[in-house]
Amino acid sequence: MRGGLRFRILVVGIITAAGCLVAAGAGVADTTNTDPTGDAKGGAPDITQVAMANDATGLLTLTITTVAPITDSSELGVALDTDANPATGAGGAEYIVIAGTGGFGMGKWNGSTFAPNTAPSLTMTRSANVIVFKINRSDLGNVSRFGYAVFTGNFDENDMFLGEDDAPDGGEYIYSLVLPQCANGKDDDGDGKVDAADLG
């Protein structure tokens, strides 16, 4: 996708501005959060709603709604704080997922930048003003609880950053997966065996 340079500028602008991510809300199972309309700057897509859900296999579905669709000059991203620790990663984020009109991708923080990262389960669909990301927790270190923040950015023809919108408007959302026994990565009955290895 066109946007490697924009991606780096956007990450620096958004993560640096956020400082440290601090929990803004807690989630269990399906959650829907709204973001104020009219607070986007510099022509960035205005985020209005962010919804997160998971299924029994650990597949996460993140649905993001904006007032208008993203354009060739804009991008939308998600910063993922997979260890729920704002003191690690880039401003707390270990992973970042980004989407533009030309495609999508994922980066993993390596201590100095978000390096391209392969996530076999990651998909992205766009329909008008709604973007849906899907990724299995297995591509995020089998996380069961994590923080995340959504952001958009707009750029001029020279890839100069013009403005942004953030959801939430400070800090991060916290999401806790709800998984059935035998699919949650835990020794539920205390016998030393986990999930498929625990036939009892």
FENNORPE-V365088 format. One record per residue. PSI is psi in degrees with one decimal (NA if undefined). BURIAL is I if it has 9 or more other ideal C-beta (glycine too) atoms within 8 Angstrom, else O. Layout:
psi=PSI burial=BURIAL
psi=PSI burial=BURIAL
//
This chain:
psi=147.2 burial=O
psi=124.0 burial=O
psi=13.0 burial=I
psi=-46.9 burial=O
psi=-45.5 burial=O
psi=-38.2 burial=I
psi=-46.4 burial=I
psi=-43.1 burial=I
psi=-42.3 burial=I
psi=-44.1 burial=I
psi=-47.5 burial=I
psi=-45.9 burial=O
psi=-46.6 burial=I
psi=-49.2 burial=I
psi=-41.2 burial=I
psi=-41.8 burial=O
psi=-34.5 burial=O
psi=-25.5 burial=I
psi=-117.2 burial=O
psi=135.7 burial=O
psi=133.2 burial=I
psi=137.3 burial=O
psi=129.0 burial=I
psi=-19.6 burial=I
psi=151.6 burial=I
psi=146.6 burial=O
psi=143.3 burial=I
psi=125.9 burial=O
psi=-141.9 burial=I
psi=131.0 burial=O
psi=146.0 burial=I
psi=127.3 burial=O
psi=141.8 burial=I
psi=153.8 burial=O
psi=140.8 burial=I
psi=140.9 burial=O
psi=140.9 burial=O
psi=7.8 burial=O
psi=2.7 burial=I
psi=148.3 burial=I
psi=151.0 burial=O
psi=28.1 burial=I
psi=9.1 burial=O
psi=148.8 burial=I
psi=135.1 burial=I
psi=111.5 burial=I
psi=133.5 burial=I
psi=-28.1 burial=I
psi=141.3 burial=I
psi=121.2 burial=I
psi=136.7 burial=I
psi=140.4 burial=I
psi=163.2 burial=I
psi=155.9 burial=I
psi=-174.9 burial=O
psi=-20.5 burial=O
psi=-4.2 burial=O
psi=12.8 burial=I
psi=120.3 burial=I
psi=137.9 burial=I
psi=118.1 burial=I
psi=118.2 burial=I
psi=122.1 burial=I
psi=127.0 burial=I
psi=133.5 burial=I
psi=162.8 burial=I
psi=-45.3 burial=O
psi=158.0 burial=O
psi=155.8 burial=O
psi=154.6 burial=I
psi=-179.7 burial=O
psi=-20.2 burial=O
psi=2.6 burial=O
psi=161.9 burial=I
psi=161.1 burial=I
psi=136.9 burial=I
psi=163.2 burial=I
psi=122.7 burial=I
psi=127.4 burial=I
psi=116.5 burial=I
psi=81.7 burial=I
psi=-16.1 burial=I
psi=7.8 burial=I
psi=35.3 burial=O
psi=106.8 burial=O
psi=-10.1 burial=I
psi=-7.6 burial=O
psi=167.9 burial=O
psi=-158.5 burial=I
psi=100.3 burial=I
psi=22.6 burial=I
psi=-18.2 burial=I
psi=127.1 burial=I
psi=-27.7 burial=I
psi=155.9 burial=I
psi=136.7 burial=I
psi=136.3 burial=I
psi=144.8 burial=I
psi=142.6 burial=I
psi=-176.9 burial=I
psi=-20.0 burial=O
psi=-0.4 burial=O
psi=-156.4 burial=O
psi=165.8 burial=I
psi=175.4 burial=I
psi=141.4 burial=I
psi=151.9 burial=I
psi=132.5 burial=I
psi=128.0 burial=I
psi=13.0 burial=O
psi=-20.8 burial=O
psi=-20.8 burial=O
psi=169.8 burial=O
psi=105.5 burial=I
psi=146.5 burial=O
psi=137.3 burial=O
psi=136.4 burial=I
psi=129.0 burial=O
psi=94.6 burial=I
psi=-29.8 burial=O
psi=-9.5 burial=I
psi=127.7 burial=I
psi=159.9 burial=O
psi=134.2 burial=I
psi=147.1 burial=O
psi=133.6 burial=I
psi=106.0 burial=O
psi=-117.3 burial=O
psi=20.9 burial=O
psi=129.4 burial=I
psi=134.3 burial=I
psi=120.9 burial=I
psi=141.0 burial=I
psi=134.6 burial=I
psi=139.9 burial=I
psi=145.4 burial=I
psi=-20.3 burial=I
psi=-25.1 burial=O
psi=4.1 burial=I
psi=30.5 burial=I
psi=28.0 burial=O
psi=40.8 burial=O
psi=146.8 burial=I
psi=-15.1 burial=I
psi=133.9 burial=O
psi=163.9 burial=I
psi=153.9 burial=I
psi=153.6 burial=I
psi=144.7 burial=I
psi=143.4 burial=I
psi=155.4 burial=I
psi=159.4 burial=I
psi=151.9 burial=I
psi=146.0 burial=I
psi=154.1 burial=I
psi=-174.7 burial=O
psi=-15.4 burial=O
psi=14.8 burial=O
psi=24.1 burial=O
psi=135.8 burial=O
psi=127.7 burial=I
psi=-33.4 burial=I
psi=176.0 burial=I
psi=169.9 burial=I
psi=146.3 burial=I
psi=145.2 burial=I
psi=117.9 burial=I
psi=175.9 burial=I
psi=38.7 burial=O
psi=126.7 burial=O
psi=-148.8 burial=I
psi=159.1 burial=I
psi=150.7 burial=I
psi=130.4 burial=I
psi=133.1 burial=I
psi=122.1 burial=I
psi=146.3 burial=I
psi=115.2 burial=O
psi=146.3 burial=I
psi=157.3 burial=O
psi=151.3 burial=O
psi=8.6 burial=O
psi=18.3 burial=I
psi=4.5 burial=I
psi=17.9 burial=O
psi=156.3 burial=O
psi=85.1 burial=I
psi=-31.1 burial=O
psi=6.7 burial=O
psi=22.9 burial=O
psi=8.6 burial=O
psi=2.0 burial=O
psi=148.8 burial=O
psi=133.4 burial=O
psi=-121.0 burial=I
psi=-20.7 burial=O
psi=-8.6 burial=O
psi=87.7 burial=I
psi=-11.4 burial=O
psi=NA burial=O
//
